[in-house]
Amino acid sequence: MTEWIDACATDDIDAEDLIRFDHGGATYAIYHAPDGDFFATAGKCTHEDVHLSNGLVMDYVIECPKHNGQFDYRTGEAKRAPVCVNLKTYPVKVEGGRVFIQVA
Amino acid sequence: MSKRDYSLLGPDGARAVATGLAAAEWYHTDVPRKEMKALMQRSDAPAIRDTLLLFGLMAGFAGIGIYLWPSWYSAPFWLAYGVLYGSASDSRWHEAGHGTAFKTPWMNNALYEVASFMIMRNSATWRWSHARHHTDTYIVGRDPEIAIMRPPAFAKLIAAFFGLPDVAAFFPRMLYNAFIGVHPSEKTFVPESEWPKVVRVARISTAIYAATFALALWMGSILPLMVIGLPRLYGAWHHVMTGLLQHGGLADNVIDHRLNSRTVYMNPVSRFIYWNMNYHVEHHMFPMVPYHALPRLHAAIKHDLPAPNTSIAQAFAEMWPALKRQLASEEYFLKRDLPATAKPYREDFHLAALGAAPAAAE
């Protein structure tokens, strides 16, 4: 069963940045894209056990802070070594100035 | 601790995995997110400037060297060319491999491939080797880039200043990769999807060296090899000099970069050749910060780090006696004092993972 989780306020995340969001024993990354849209992915890099929240958002790419691997956070696609496995993404909606993510 | 086994397939590596010392969470100095974001920002301009300068100087020095060849008057120009070819290529390989030199990805990739060839590293293999070096910095049996093992092999260290161990290891491995495939030890850190690239890169390198060697034979002169290949020997000294200082004489099997890495203030010429990797604690703690921002990062976090060494000579004066003591005792390492403003070393982390008593140190 899936549910929408209230993750944060829209103004909790600067444009072209991300935050970490923990819920139900899992960790997620919530992104605020340069065009104003919001996205959500798994919170840790698929290469090693590293939180992406300390990484750098450049346009629609998140770069892992440990090894500089890159993902397109809109699709989860692995874009640059050493990451080879895509990042899991989650549906996002914005209502009343809040960001909700849909998790299993 | 028993005698160290640096093999990536050996018991020390297996123990590091079993105890959690491998792929552990490392200590980081607190830096406000806004400040860190500013430090991490990428830019093409500094690296374009430095790359044009580097290859412009190389072309100039090599051109004069060829013009004056075979006179001994060409020697200074070859020595200058050699340092840029055989040493600056190391730092360019490193920074472009991180993807932080330029903002534009293809520029990083292009510089990475050229620099990898010059420094005689398979660009596919070493990208993964260096990722492991950052995951498990100086974790015995896990880090494939430990420059000074314990006890130190001084003859090998001195030979390294002339590039001899690296070159002696490179050519057999290049031929192995080109004609047999990926080596079993490489398979421990290179994903299977990248194995064809390892072979392809090795075959391209083999073709270039074969063509250069054939040209030298045809000309009856080593001149082509003075341009391609030999500078990796006669110009290696600078990257070895600076590289040994990165971790030499410091702790291993720890998960706090302040214990196993060294920051050294250097002259501007060495910093250009080394591309600011003298700020090595800073680089390991925050590898996303580009080389041109490392001085600013240093200023931001130095309150939490051991005092930097004040020069290359002063750093060697600190390191060399420690290496000599490691001949008698593998457990010895330099443990630098932290300033009063710093958070204490997180020795509880790695000691718990090792399940061992504290190592001897002073």
Interface residues (C-beta under 8 A of the other chain):
Chain A: D17 H47 E48 D49 N54 G55 L56 M58 E63 P65 K66 H67 N68 Q70 R80 A81 P82 C84
Chain B: A23 E25 R33 M36 K37 M40 Q41 R42 H98 G99 T100 K103 P105 R127 W128 A131 H134 T135 P191 S193 E194 F286 P287 M288
